């Protein structure tokens, strides 16, 4: 995450109760014009958050926040 300058605070700030997160939108908010590595990292982070129980899939590349730290 540090190599691509993705800060933990940015990820924490995504976790707003009942918010809907779309992979492309999150990548744009983080990197402006994301390249393939930044888009891939964004997708991996959101999937990891889903596996940890913070997000649930809502549609293709879309997640809903179900738990906050």
C-alpha positions as a LaTeX table, in Angstrom:
\begin{tabular}{lrrr}
\hline
Residue & $x$ (\AA) & $y$ (\AA) & $z$ (\AA) \\
\hline
Unk1 & 0.00 & 0.00 & 0.00 \\
Unk2 & 2.80 & 2.42 & 0.80 \\
Unk3 & 4.50 & 1.90 & $-2.56$ \\
Unk4 & 1.38 & 3.19 & $-4.31$ \\
Unk5 & 0.63 & 5.79 & $-1.60$ \\
Unk6 & $-2.65$ & 4.27 & $-0.42$ \\
Unk7 & $-3.02$ & 5.44 & 3.14 \\
Unk8 & $-4.81$ & 3.48 & 5.85 \\
Unk9 & $-6.76$ & 6.64 & 6.74 \\
Unk10 & $-8.22$ & 6.75 & 3.21 \\
Unk11 & $-9.38$ & 3.14 & 3.54 \\
Unk12 & $-10.84$ & 3.78 & 7.02 \\
Unk13 & $-12.71$ & 6.83 & 5.72 \\
Unk14 & $-14.46$ & 4.63 & 3.14 \\
Unk15 & $-16.21$ & 2.73 & 5.91 \\
Unk16 & $-19.27$ & 4.91 & 6.42 \\
Unk17 & $-22.29$ & 2.91 & 7.65 \\
Unk18 & $-24.58$ & 1.81 & 4.79 \\
Unk19 & $-22.42$ & 3.56 & 2.16 \\
Unk20 & $-22.19$ & 2.02 & $-1.31$ \\
Unk21 & $-18.69$ & 1.73 & $-2.75$ \\
Unk22 & $-18.03$ & 1.20 & $-6.46$ \\
Unk23 & $-14.52$ & 0.03 & $-7.31$ \\
Unk24 & $-13.99$ & 2.57 & $-10.11$ \\
Unk25 & $-15.26$ & 5.48 & $-8.02$ \\
Unk26 & $-13.01$ & 4.55 & $-5.08$ \\
Unk27 & $-10.01$ & 4.29 & $-7.43$ \\
Unk28 & $-10.79$ & 7.72 & $-8.90$ \\
Unk29 & $-11.11$ & 9.31 & $-5.44$ \\
Unk30 & $-7.79$ & 7.80 & $-4.41$ \\
Unk31 & $-5.64$ & 8.16 & $-7.52$ \\
Unk32 & $-7.38$ & 10.65 & $-9.80$ \\
Unk33 & $-6.74$ & 8.85 & $-13.08$ \\
Unk34 & $-5.87$ & 5.36 & $-11.80$ \\
Unk35 & $-3.58$ & 3.09 & $-13.78$ \\
Unk36 & $-4.04$ & $-0.68$ & $-13.90$ \\
Unk37 & $-1.96$ & $-1.22$ & $-10.75$ \\
Unk38 & $-3.99$ & 1.32 & $-8.77$ \\
Unk39 & $-7.28$ & $-0.14$ & $-10.02$ \\
Unk40 & $-6.06$ & $-3.64$ & $-9.14$ \\
Unk41 & $-5.01$ & $-2.57$ & $-5.65$ \\
Unk42 & $-8.35$ & $-0.84$ & $-5.11$ \\
Unk43 & $-10.19$ & $-4.00$ & $-6.10$ \\
Unk44 & $-7.98$ & $-6.12$ & $-3.82$ \\
Unk45 & $-8.54$ & $-3.78$ & $-0.86$ \\
Unk46 & $-12.33$ & $-3.82$ & $-1.30$ \\
Unk47 & $-12.34$ & $-7.61$ & $-1.63$ \\
Unk48 & $-10.22$ & $-7.90$ & 1.52 \\
Unk49 & $-12.62$ & $-5.64$ & 3.40 \\
Unk50 & $-15.49$ & $-7.85$ & 2.21 \\
Unk51 & $-13.69$ & $-11.00$ & 3.37 \\
Unk52 & $-13.13$ & $-9.34$ & 6.76 \\
Unk53 & $-16.86$ & $-8.63$ & 7.09 \\
Unk54 & $-16.78$ & $-4.86$ & 6.64 \\
Unk55 & $-18.38$ & $-4.90$ & 3.18 \\
Unk56 & $-20.85$ & $-7.09$ & 1.36 \\
Unk57 & $-21.12$ & $-7.39$ & $-2.41$ \\
Unk58 & $-24.08$ & $-5.41$ & $-3.78$ \\
Unk59 & $-23.48$ & $-5.85$ & $-7.52$ \\
Unk60 & $-20.52$ & $-6.36$ & $-9.83$ \\
Unk61 & $-17.64$ & $-4.26$ & $-8.44$ \\
Unk62 & $-20.01$ & $-2.63$ & $-5.96$ \\
Unk63 & $-20.04$ & $-3.12$ & $-2.20$ \\
Unk64 & $-22.15$ & $-1.94$ & 0.71 \\
Unk65 & $-20.59$ & $-1.09$ & 4.07 \\
Unk66 & $-22.11$ & $-3.34$ & 6.73 \\
Unk67 & $-19.67$ & $-2.86$ & 9.63 \\
Unk68 & $-17.27$ & $-0.14$ & 10.70 \\
Unk69 & $-14.18$ & $-0.44$ & 12.91 \\
\hline
\end{tabular}
